[in-house]
Amino acid sequence: MYARCGELGWARKVFDEITVRDLVSWNSMISGYSKMGYAADAVRLFQEMREVGFEPDEMTLVSVLGACKDIGDLSLGRWVEEFVVENKMELNSFVGSALIDMYGKCGDLVAARRIFDTMGKKDVVTWNAMITGQVILSLCLIL
């Protein structure tokens, strides 16, 4: 709740006081960091989560991809895609659009298009992610 209200200091205090953390508590903190513009903190916490033995779920991956997009961490973004494939996770609108958005904003439209083309069901979010990536790259080429 604190993270959603922009109170990351309080959110982290509560998180640090949790003696037995579960995936929901990790996801809440990672998502809070990512959404509030603290992408590097989100990535660091994600790495810590993995080090203590937690496996990410769809919610974790979407938050981490948002952070990757913000700091241009294409390497971690590619790792997320590999994780999705290796774990046979569904490339649904949430994960697929986050991958497309990350690849597009990191300048890899070939990868964004590959994800887009492999998705069976495309919704407005998926289309917008693909279009936005193409527009951003076009603007970069013009300027």
ZALOFI-179633 format. One record per residue: residue in three letters; x negated, y, z of N, C-alpha, C in turn. Coordinates in Angstrom, 2 decimals, always signed. Last residue first. Example, Ala and Ser with C-alpha at 12.3 -4.5 7.8 and 13.67 -1.06 7.14 Angstrom:
ZALOFI-179633
+------+---------+---------+---------+---------+---------+---------+---------+---------+---------+
: type :     nxx :     nyy :     nzz :    caxx :    cayy :    cazz :     cxx :     cyy :     czz :
+------+---------+---------+---------+---------+---------+---------+---------+---------+---------+
:  ser :  -12.85 :   -2.25 :   +7.08 :  -13.67 :   -1.06 :   +7.14 :  -12.90 :   +0.03 :   +7.87 :
:  ala :  -13.19 :   -5.69 :   +7.80 :  -12.30 :   -4.50 :   +7.80 :  -13.20 :   -3.30 :   +7.80 :
+------+---------+---------+---------+---------+---------+---------+---------+---------+---------+
//
This chain:
ZALOFI-179633
+------+---------+---------+---------+---------+---------+---------+---------+---------+---------+
: type :     nxx :     nyy :     nzz :    caxx :    cayy :    cazz :     cxx :     cyy :     czz :
+------+---------+---------+---------+---------+---------+---------+---------+---------+---------+
:  leu :  -15.98 :  +12.64 :  -35.77 :  -16.74 :  +13.66 :  -35.03 :  -18.17 :  +13.36 :  -35.09 :
:  ile :  -15.24 :  +10.36 :  -37.15 :  -15.00 :  +11.67 :  -37.75 :  -15.87 :  +12.72 :  -37.08 :
:  leu :  -15.83 :   +8.30 :  -35.41 :  -16.49 :   +8.33 :  -36.71 :  -16.35 :   +9.69 :  -37.39 :
:  cys :  -14.12 :   +8.87 :  -33.31 :  -15.56 :   +8.87 :  -33.07 :  -16.33 :   +8.95 :  -34.39 :
:  leu :  -11.65 :   +8.49 :  -34.56 :  -12.03 :   +9.83 :  -34.09 :  -13.53 :   +9.94 :  -33.83 :
:  ser :  -11.79 :   +5.72 :  -34.99 :  -11.69 :   +6.64 :  -36.13 :  -12.10 :   +8.04 :  -35.73 :
:  leu :  -11.79 :   +4.78 :  -32.33 :  -12.96 :   +4.55 :  -33.18 :  -12.95 :   +5.50 :  -34.39 :
:  ile :   -9.22 :   +5.64 :  -31.59 :  -10.41 :   +6.12 :  -30.87 :  -11.65 :   +5.94 :  -31.73 :
:  val :   -7.62 :   +4.17 :  -33.38 :   -7.61 :   +5.63 :  -33.41 :   -8.86 :   +6.19 :  -32.74 :
:  gln :   -8.13 :   +1.55 :  -32.57 :   -8.47 :   +1.97 :  -33.93 :   -8.53 :   +3.49 :  -34.04 :
:  gly :   -7.16 :   +1.59 :  -29.94 :   -8.57 :   +1.28 :  -30.21 :   -9.00 :   +1.74 :  -31.58 :
:  thr :   -4.45 :   +2.13 :  -30.46 :   -5.26 :   +3.09 :  -29.71 :   -6.75 :   +2.85 :  -29.96 :
:  ile :   -3.66 :   -0.25 :  -31.73 :   -3.60 :   +1.03 :  -32.46 :   -4.50 :   +2.06 :  -31.78 :
:  met :   -3.98 :   -2.09 :  -29.63 :   -4.71 :   -2.25 :  -30.88 :   -4.77 :   -0.93 :  -31.65 :
:  ala :   -2.23 :   -1.07 :  -27.68 :   -3.64 :   -1.27 :  -27.36 :   -4.47 :   -1.35 :  -28.63 :
:  asn :   +0.22 :   -1.17 :  -29.07 :   -0.34 :   +0.12 :  -28.66 :   -1.82 :   +0.01 :  -28.34 :
:  trp :   +0.58 :   -3.96 :  -29.31 :   +0.42 :   -3.13 :  -30.51 :   -0.22 :   -1.79 :  -30.15 :
:  thr :   +0.83 :   -4.59 :  -26.56 :   -0.22 :   -5.20 :  -27.38 :   -0.49 :   -4.35 :  -28.62 :
:  val :   +3.12 :   -3.14 :  -25.88 :   +1.86 :   -2.89 :  -25.18 :   +0.69 :   -3.41 :  -26.01 :
:  val :   +5.09 :   -4.31 :  -27.50 :   +4.73 :   -2.90 :  -27.69 :   +3.39 :   -2.58 :  -27.05 :
:  asp :   +3.82 :   -7.66 :  -28.12 :   +4.85 :   -6.71 :  -27.72 :   +4.33 :   -5.28 :  -27.94 :
:  lys :   +3.39 :  -10.70 :  -29.72 :   +2.87 :   -9.35 :  -29.55 :   +4.03 :   -8.43 :  -29.18 :
:  lys :   +2.64 :  -14.00 :  -29.35 :   +3.70 :  -13.02 :  -29.17 :   +3.07 :  -11.66 :  -28.88 :
:  gly :   +0.04 :  -15.10 :  -29.94 :   +1.27 :  -15.53 :  -30.60 :   +2.34 :  -14.47 :  -30.55 :
:  met :   -3.13 :  -13.85 :  -30.56 :   -1.96 :  -13.79 :  -29.69 :   -0.71 :  -14.16 :  -30.46 :
:  thr :   -5.10 :  -13.71 :  -32.43 :   -4.86 :  -15.02 :  -31.80 :   -3.64 :  -15.03 :  -30.89 :
:  asp :   -5.17 :  -11.03 :  -33.18 :   -4.73 :  -12.02 :  -34.16 :   -4.44 :  -13.39 :  -33.54 :
:  phe :   -6.18 :   -9.84 :  -30.82 :   -4.86 :   -9.48 :  -31.33 :   -4.32 :  -10.56 :  -32.26 :
:  ile :   -8.77 :  -10.93 :  -30.81 :   -7.83 :  -11.23 :  -29.71 :   -6.40 :  -10.99 :  -30.20 :
:  arg :   -9.72 :   -9.78 :  -33.18 :   -9.72 :  -11.24 :  -33.03 :   -8.74 :  -11.65 :  -31.94 :
:  arg :   -9.55 :   -7.06 :  -32.59 :   -8.68 :   -7.61 :  -33.63 :   -8.60 :   -9.13 :  -33.54 :
:  ala :  -11.54 :   -6.90 :  -30.63 :  -10.17 :   -6.51 :  -30.32 :   -9.21 :   -7.12 :  -31.32 :
:  ala :  -13.78 :   -7.67 :  -32.12 :  -13.33 :   -8.52 :  -31.03 :  -11.88 :   -8.19 :  -30.65 :
:  val :  -13.82 :   -5.46 :  -33.85 :  -13.78 :   -6.81 :  -34.40 :  -13.25 :   -7.77 :  -33.33 :
:  leu :  -14.13 :   -3.25 :  -32.23 :  -12.82 :   -3.49 :  -32.84 :  -12.70 :   -4.86 :  -33.48 :
:  asp :  -15.73 :   -2.25 :  -29.82 :  -15.83 :   -3.53 :  -30.54 :  -14.47 :   -3.90 :  -31.11 :
:  gly :  -15.63 :   +0.04 :  -28.21 :  -16.11 :   +0.15 :  -29.58 :  -16.25 :   -1.15 :  -30.36 :
:  cys :  -14.43 :   +0.09 :  -25.82 :  -15.88 :   -0.12 :  -25.78 :  -16.47 :   -0.16 :  -27.19 :
:  lys :  -11.82 :   +0.27 :  -26.55 :  -12.42 :   +1.46 :  -25.94 :  -13.92 :   +1.31 :  -25.74 :
:  gly :  -11.46 :   -2.35 :  -27.59 :  -11.25 :   -1.15 :  -28.42 :  -11.95 :   +0.06 :  -27.84 :
:  tyr :  -11.95 :   -3.99 :  -25.36 :  -12.80 :   -4.08 :  -26.55 :  -12.68 :   -2.83 :  -27.40 :
:  met :   -9.84 :   -3.07 :  -23.65 :  -11.24 :   -2.99 :  -23.25 :  -12.17 :   -3.02 :  -24.46 :
:  asp :   -7.57 :   -3.64 :  -25.23 :   -7.83 :   -2.28 :  -24.77 :   -9.30 :   -2.10 :  -24.41 :
:  ile :   -7.80 :   -6.42 :  -25.46 :   -7.78 :   -5.58 :  -26.66 :   -8.15 :   -4.15 :  -26.30 :
:  leu :   -7.62 :   -7.14 :  -22.73 :   -8.81 :   -7.47 :  -23.52 :   -8.90 :   -6.57 :  -24.76 :
:  ala :   -5.04 :   -6.20 :  -22.17 :   -6.18 :   -5.67 :  -21.41 :   -7.49 :   -5.95 :  -22.15 :
:  ser :   -3.54 :   -7.79 :  -23.90 :   -3.57 :   -6.34 :  -24.11 :   -4.74 :   -5.70 :  -23.36 :
:  gly :   -4.05 :  -10.34 :  -22.72 :   -4.40 :  -10.04 :  -24.10 :   -4.51 :   -8.55 :  -24.37 :
:  val :   -2.98 :  -10.04 :  -20.12 :   -4.40 :  -10.32 :  -20.31 :   -4.84 :   -9.96 :  -21.73 :
:  phe :   -0.24 :   -9.32 :  -20.82 :   -1.05 :   -8.62 :  -19.81 :   -2.54 :   -8.80 :  -20.07 :
:  ser :   +0.72 :  -11.09 :  -22.81 :   +0.68 :   -9.66 :  -23.06 :   -0.25 :   -8.93 :  -22.09 :
:  asn :   -1.48 :  -14.00 :  -22.63 :   -0.18 :  -13.33 :  -22.66 :   -0.36 :  -11.82 :  -22.88 :
:  leu :   -3.06 :  -16.45 :  -23.08 :   -3.39 :  -15.12 :  -23.57 :   -2.07 :  -14.36 :  -23.75 :
:  glu :   -3.33 :  -18.62 :  -20.36 :   -2.48 :  -18.11 :  -21.43 :   -2.91 :  -16.70 :  -21.80 :
:  met :   -6.41 :  -20.33 :  -19.84 :   -5.38 :  -19.40 :  -19.38 :   -4.59 :  -18.90 :  -20.58 :
:  lys :   -8.49 :  -22.20 :  -19.94 :   -7.26 :  -22.43 :  -20.69 :   -6.09 :  -21.58 :  -20.17 :
:  asn :  -10.90 :  -21.63 :  -18.97 :   -9.90 :  -22.08 :  -17.99 :   -8.53 :  -22.26 :  -18.61 :
:  glu :  -12.24 :  -20.74 :  -21.23 :  -12.72 :  -21.95 :  -20.55 :  -11.70 :  -22.51 :  -19.57 :
:  val :  -10.73 :  -18.37 :  -21.79 :  -10.78 :  -19.49 :  -22.74 :  -11.16 :  -20.78 :  -22.02 :
:  val :  -11.24 :  -16.80 :  -19.52 :   -9.86 :  -17.07 :  -19.94 :   -9.83 :  -18.31 :  -20.84 :
:  phe :  -14.03 :  -16.67 :  -19.61 :  -13.38 :  -17.27 :  -18.46 :  -11.95 :  -17.68 :  -18.82 :
:  glu :  -14.40 :  -15.20 :  -21.97 :  -14.89 :  -16.58 :  -21.89 :  -14.22 :  -17.34 :  -20.74 :
:  glu :  -13.29 :  -12.74 :  -21.09 :  -12.68 :  -13.48 :  -22.21 :  -13.11 :  -14.95 :  -22.18 :
:  val :  -15.14 :  -12.13 :  -19.07 :  -13.72 :  -12.34 :  -18.73 :  -13.03 :  -13.12 :  -19.84 :
:  trp :  -17.44 :  -11.76 :  -20.59 :  -17.40 :  -12.86 :  -19.61 :  -15.95 :  -13.17 :  -19.24 :
:  arg :  -16.71 :   -9.46 :  -21.93 :  -16.87 :  -10.70 :  -22.70 :  -16.85 :  -11.91 :  -21.78 :
:  gly :  -16.78 :   -7.73 :  -19.73 :  -15.53 :   -7.93 :  -20.48 :  -15.58 :   -9.20 :  -21.31 :
:  leu :  -19.47 :   -7.77 :  -19.11 :  -18.52 :   -8.36 :  -18.16 :  -17.18 :   -8.61 :  -18.85 :
:  ser :  -20.37 :   -6.47 :  -21.50 :  -20.88 :   -7.78 :  -21.09 :  -19.91 :   -8.48 :  -20.13 :
:  leu :  -19.22 :   -3.96 :  -21.54 :  -18.81 :   -4.93 :  -22.55 :  -19.24 :   -6.35 :  -22.17 :
:  asp :  -18.53 :   -1.62 :  -19.69 :  -19.24 :   -2.87 :  -19.39 :  -18.73 :   -3.98 :  -20.31 :
:  gly :  -17.56 :   +1.01 :  -19.61 :  -18.18 :   +0.50 :  -20.83 :  -18.97 :   -0.78 :  -20.62 :
:  ile :  -16.10 :   +1.90 :  -17.54 :  -17.55 :   +2.09 :  -17.44 :  -18.30 :   +1.53 :  -18.64 :
:  asp :  -13.47 :   +1.38 :  -18.40 :  -13.82 :   +2.71 :  -17.90 :  -15.32 :   +2.94 :  -17.83 :
:  lys :  -13.52 :   -1.33 :  -19.12 :  -13.18 :   -0.31 :  -20.12 :  -13.68 :   +1.06 :  -19.67 :
:  cys :  -13.97 :   -2.48 :  -16.64 :  -14.95 :   -2.65 :  -17.72 :  -14.76 :   -1.57 :  -18.78 :
:  ala :  -11.56 :   -1.83 :  -15.35 :  -12.82 :   -1.26 :  -14.87 :  -13.90 :   -1.34 :  -15.95 :
:  gly :   -9.82 :   -3.39 :  -16.85 :   -9.62 :   -1.94 :  -16.78 :  -10.89 :   -1.24 :  -16.33 :
:  leu :  -10.85 :   -5.91 :  -16.23 :  -10.95 :   -5.41 :  -17.61 :  -10.72 :   -3.91 :  -17.68 :
:  val :  -10.09 :   -6.03 :  -13.54 :  -11.52 :   -6.00 :  -13.89 :  -11.71 :   -5.50 :  -15.32 :
:  ser :   -7.30 :   -6.15 :  -13.81 :   -7.93 :   -5.04 :  -13.09 :   -9.40 :   -4.90 :  -13.46 :
:  val :   -7.05 :   -8.56 :  -15.22 :   -6.52 :   -7.32 :  -15.81 :   -7.16 :   -6.11 :  -15.13 :
:  leu :   -8.16 :  -10.37 :  -13.37 :   -8.80 :  -10.14 :  -14.66 :   -8.33 :   -8.85 :  -15.32 :
:  thr :   -6.34 :  -10.34 :  -11.24 :   -7.73 :   -9.94 :  -11.03 :   -8.35 :   -9.53 :  -12.36 :
:  met :   -4.06 :  -11.35 :  -12.51 :   -4.04 :  -10.00 :  -11.94 :   -5.46 :   -9.47 :  -11.74 :
:  glu :   -4.87 :  -13.97 :  -13.19 :   -4.50 :  -13.01 :  -14.22 :   -4.56 :  -11.57 :  -13.71 :
:  asp :   -7.52 :  -14.65 :  -10.83 :   -6.30 :  -15.00 :  -11.53 :   -6.02 :  -13.90 :  -12.56 :
:  pro :  -10.84 :  -15.80 :   -9.97 :   -9.87 :  -14.76 :  -10.36 :   -8.62 :  -15.35 :  -10.99 :
:  glu :  -11.76 :  -17.66 :   -7.14 :  -11.62 :  -17.64 :   -8.59 :  -10.57 :  -16.60 :   -8.95 :
:  phe :  -14.00 :  -17.20 :   -4.44 :  -12.66 :  -17.03 :   -4.99 :  -12.71 :  -17.00 :   -6.51 :
:  gly :  -16.58 :  -17.35 :   -3.28 :  -15.88 :  -18.56 :   -3.69 :  -14.47 :  -18.41 :   -4.22 :
:  val :  -18.17 :  -15.23 :   -2.79 :  -17.64 :  -15.93 :   -1.61 :  -16.71 :  -17.08 :   -1.97 :
:  glu :  -18.71 :  -14.37 :   -5.37 :  -19.81 :  -14.90 :   -4.56 :  -19.31 :  -15.67 :   -3.34 :
:  arg :  -16.26 :  -13.29 :   -6.16 :  -16.74 :  -14.52 :   -6.81 :  -17.83 :  -15.18 :   -5.97 :
:  met :  -16.24 :  -11.03 :   -4.52 :  -15.16 :  -12.01 :   -4.43 :  -15.60 :  -13.35 :   -5.01 :
:  glu :  -18.45 :   -9.65 :   -5.54 :  -18.47 :  -10.15 :   -4.16 :  -17.42 :  -11.24 :   -3.96 :
:  gln :  -17.45 :   -9.00 :   -8.05 :  -18.63 :   -9.86 :   -7.95 :  -18.75 :  -10.46 :   -6.54 :
:  phe :  -15.37 :   -7.31 :   -7.24 :  -15.07 :   -8.52 :   -7.99 :  -16.24 :   -9.51 :   -7.89 :
:  leu :  -16.84 :   -5.26 :   -6.12 :  -15.98 :   -6.06 :   -5.24 :  -15.59 :   -7.37 :   -5.93 :
:  arg :  -18.10 :   -4.25 :   -8.42 :  -18.90 :   -4.77 :   -7.30 :  -18.07 :   -5.68 :   -6.39 :
:  val :  -15.83 :   -3.44 :   -9.88 :  -16.70 :   -4.49 :  -10.41 :  -17.54 :   -5.10 :   -9.29 :
:  ala :  -14.86 :   -1.41 :   -8.20 :  -14.00 :   -2.55 :   -8.55 :  -14.85 :   -3.72 :   -9.03 :
:  asp :  -16.99 :   +0.37 :   -8.26 :  -16.64 :   -0.29 :   -6.99 :  -15.76 :   -1.51 :   -7.24 :
:  ala :  -16.82 :   +1.16 :  -10.92 :  -18.03 :   +0.47 :  -10.47 :  -17.77 :   -0.25 :   -9.15 :
:  ala :  -14.29 :   +2.47 :  -10.94 :  -14.52 :   +1.24 :  -11.71 :  -15.74 :   +0.47 :  -11.22 :
:  tyr :  -12.44 :   +4.25 :   -9.64 :  -13.67 :   +3.76 :   -9.02 :  -14.05 :   +2.41 :   -9.63 :
:  gly :   -9.95 :   +5.09 :  -10.48 :  -11.13 :   +5.64 :  -11.12 :  -12.46 :   +5.24 :  -10.50 :
:  met :   -7.75 :   +3.86 :   -9.48 :   -8.04 :   +5.19 :   -8.94 :   -9.35 :   +5.78 :   -9.49 :
:  lys :   -7.71 :   +1.34 :  -10.62 :   -6.67 :   +2.30 :  -11.01 :   -6.98 :   +3.72 :  -10.55 :
:  ser :   -9.92 :   +0.10 :   -9.34 :   -9.86 :   +0.24 :  -10.79 :   -8.89 :   +1.34 :  -11.21 :
:  tyr :   -9.24 :   +0.16 :   -6.59 :  -10.45 :   +0.81 :   -7.08 :  -10.35 :   +1.09 :   -8.57 :
:  gly :   -6.84 :   -1.37 :   -6.73 :   -6.86 :   +0.00 :   -6.22 :   -8.07 :   +0.77 :   -6.71 :
:  ser :   -7.79 :   -3.84 :   -7.67 :   -6.85 :   -3.06 :   -8.46 :   -6.83 :   -1.60 :   -8.03 :
:  ile :   -9.36 :   -4.57 :   -5.46 :   -9.98 :   -4.42 :   -6.79 :   -9.09 :   -3.56 :   -7.68 :
:  met :   -7.36 :   -4.70 :   -3.47 :   -8.48 :   -3.77 :   -3.34 :   -9.15 :   -3.52 :   -4.69 :
:  ser :   -5.64 :   -6.69 :   -4.47 :   -5.13 :   -5.37 :   -4.09 :   -6.25 :   -4.33 :   -4.04 :
:  asn :   -7.32 :   -8.91 :   -4.78 :   -6.70 :   -8.27 :   -5.95 :   -6.21 :   -6.86 :   -5.64 :
:  trp :   -7.91 :   -9.50 :   -2.08 :   -8.98 :   -9.14 :   -3.01 :   -8.39 :   -8.38 :   -4.20 :
:  ser :   -5.31 :  -10.13 :   -1.18 :   -6.03 :   -9.01 :   -0.57 :   -7.18 :   -8.55 :   -1.47 :
:  val :   -4.73 :  -12.34 :   -2.84 :   -3.88 :  -11.14 :   -2.88 :   -4.62 :   -9.94 :   -2.29 :
:  leu :   -6.56 :  -14.27 :   -2.09 :   -6.68 :  -13.67 :   -3.41 :   -5.85 :  -12.39 :   -3.52 :
:  asp :   -7.37 :  -13.50 :   +1.37 :   -6.86 :  -14.37 :   +0.32 :   -6.97 :  -13.62 :   -1.01 :
:  arg :   -9.47 :  -13.41 :   +4.25 :   -8.95 :  -12.79 :   +3.03 :   -8.43 :  -13.86 :   +2.08 :
:  val :   -9.45 :  -13.27 :   +7.44 :   -9.31 :  -14.35 :   +6.46 :   -8.65 :  -13.75 :   +5.22 :
:  thr :   -9.70 :  -10.73 :   +8.58 :  -10.66 :  -11.79 :   +8.91 :  -10.62 :  -12.95 :   +7.93 :
:  ile :   -9.65 :   -7.48 :   +7.61 :   -8.98 :   -8.77 :   +7.38 :  -10.00 :   -9.87 :   +7.63 :
:  glu :  -11.11 :   -5.19 :   +7.70 :  -10.67 :   -5.74 :   +8.98 :   -9.95 :   -7.08 :   +8.83 :
:  asp :  -11.47 :   -4.46 :   +5.06 :  -12.65 :   -4.89 :   +5.83 :  -12.27 :   -5.54 :   +7.16 :
:  phe :   -8.84 :   -3.64 :   +4.47 :   -9.44 :   -4.79 :   +3.79 :  -10.62 :   -5.34 :   +4.59 :
:  val :   -8.65 :   -1.33 :   +6.03 :   -7.76 :   -2.46 :   +6.30 :   -8.35 :   -3.74 :   +5.69 :
:  lys :  -10.64 :   +0.18 :   +4.73 :  -10.72 :   -0.08 :   +6.18 :   -9.87 :   -1.30 :   +6.54 :
:  arg :   -9.63 :   +0.35 :   +2.16 :  -10.87 :   -0.40 :   +2.39 :  -11.04 :   -0.74 :   +3.86 :
:  ala :   -7.37 :   +1.93 :   +2.66 :   -7.21 :   +0.59 :   +2.06 :   -8.46 :   -0.25 :   +2.34 :
:  trp :   -8.56 :   +4.26 :   +3.56 :   -7.73 :   +3.47 :   +4.48 :   -7.56 :   +2.05 :   +3.96 :
:  gly :   -9.84 :   +4.96 :   +1.16 :  -10.59 :   +4.84 :   +2.41 :   -9.84 :   +3.98 :   +3.42 :
:  leu :   -7.78 :   +5.21 :   -0.69 :   -8.72 :   +4.10 :   -0.81 :   -9.56 :   +3.90 :   +0.45 :
:  glu :   -5.03 :   +6.27 :   -1.12 :   -5.78 :   +6.29 :   +0.14 :   -6.77 :   +5.13 :   +0.17 :
:  gly :   -3.27 :   +6.15 :   -3.19 :   -4.50 :   +6.90 :   -3.37 :   -5.37 :   +7.00 :   -2.13 :
:  cys :   -1.21 :   +4.46 :   -2.91 :   -0.96 :   +5.86 :   -2.54 :   -2.21 :   +6.72 :   -2.67 :
:  arg :   -2.33 :   +2.04 :   -3.47 :   -1.34 :   +2.58 :   -4.40 :   -1.04 :   +4.04 :   -4.14 :
:  ala :   -3.87 :   +1.70 :   -1.15 :   -4.54 :   +1.89 :   -2.44 :   -3.57 :   +2.50 :   -3.45 :
:  tyr :   -1.92 :   +1.28 :   +0.82 :   -2.78 :   +2.45 :   +0.87 :   -3.42 :   +2.75 :   -0.48 :
:  met :   -0.82 :   -1.19 :   +0.00 :   +0.00 :   +0.00 :   +0.00 :   -0.87 :   +1.25 :   +0.00 :
+------+---------+---------+---------+---------+---------+---------+---------+---------+---------+
//
